[in-house]
Amino acid sequence: MKLALASLAAIAVVAPAFAEGNVELGAAYSHFDADGANLDALTARGTYFFNPHVGVEGEASIGIGDDDVGAANVELDNSLAAFGVVQMPVAERVDLFARAGYATSEYNVDVPGVGGASGDDDGFAYGVGGKVFLNDKFGLRADVTRYEGDDTDADVISVGGVMKF
């Protein structure tokens, strides 16, 4: 019953935002350079804009590629992040944006003959990017984000599509 009530409340809040065109959903390929390990991920994002320039964004990434660093095999399990976003249109269908927030990532490390371990890393994240809309609803997005974790830092380049609702 609580889940049903929470779902109805979420629909009541989200439906007007979709009707106003303040929501963007996107999917992307992301490349993580995490202290020398080059990791690949699929990323999903959702952004809600309070006005044309200020919004909040959530993103989730799932690792799809691993890397060998020395004798160790490193893979990204997942990454979750929440950002405040500021954007500025620079042309009719081109927006530039900056974002800052908090991110957490889970990594797995396996050393043959020794064993494996997993751990998480979280901290401040910030980045910049741009969007080019091909029509009123669909566009391309690219961004660069720096994740400054407790133990591991990562530079992430992401390229994908975005849809306005």
C-alpha positions, 0 to 999 in steps of 0.5 A: 500500500505504501508503494502504491501511495508513493507511486501515485505521489511521484506521478502527481509531481512528475506529470506537470514537469513533463507537461511543461518541458522541464525534463530531459532524459538521456543515455550515453557511453562513458569512459572512466579514467580512474587512476590509470584504469580505463573503464567503459560504462553505459550511463542513464541520466535524468535532469529537471530544470526549475527554470531555463537555466538551473536544474538538478540531475541524477545519473547512474552508470553500469560498467561494461568494460574492464582494464588490466593495471599491472597484474590486476584486473579492474572493473567498474561495477556501478556509479551513482551521482547527483548534481546541481546544473547551470546551463546557458543557451549559446545558439538556438539549439545549443546549450553549454552547462556546468554541473557540481555534486556528489558521486559514489562508485563501486569498483572490483579488483581481481589479482590472479592467484591472490584473489579479488576485492571490491570497494566503493569510493565517493566524493565531490564531482564537477564538470562541463559539457554541451548539448546540440539539439537536432530538433525540438526534442532530440539532441546530442550531449557530451560532457567531461566530469571530474570525480574526486573520491576518497581513494580514487579520482576519475576523469569521465568523458561521456557522449550520448543522446538526450530527449526533452519532455 
